[in-house]
Every structure is written in structure tokens, then in C-alpha cells.
Amino acid sequence: MATTKTATLTFRIDPGLKEALRTAAQQEHRSIANMVEVLIRDYCGRNGINIEEANPSGSTRRGPATSN
């Protein structure tokens, strides 16, 4: 399976939201980073926001957001 590069995102968040995120990730057996990605993809999918995906070759493509 080919992998694509990821981007780093750093942000500040209310401690209560961080704890809720940690709990949600734990319940889903996900990392916090993966839980954030799932939440963003779900939001974009429900709101018709396209996500620009990187191909393994490094180029990008536009496509509909996917919801799991």
C-alpha cells in the first residue's frame, strides 16, 4: 500500500474539549490525530466541502469528502 506525506497541524484547544477528544478516540480505538481527521472528514462530507487528496505520486486531486 502506498503512503502519502502528511502535514503537521498545531493548535490550542480548551482542556475540556481535549479530554472529550481523547475519550472519543479511545472509544473508537483511534489515535487522537486519526480521530481529528475522521471528525473533519465527516464534517466536510455532511456539508459538501471537497477535500483535496494527495496521490501517492505527490500530486493532488479534488474529490468529495468521504464519510465513514
Beta strands, then each sheet from edge to edge (+ up, - down):
strand 1: 51-54
strand 2: 60-63
sheet 1: 1+ 2-
end
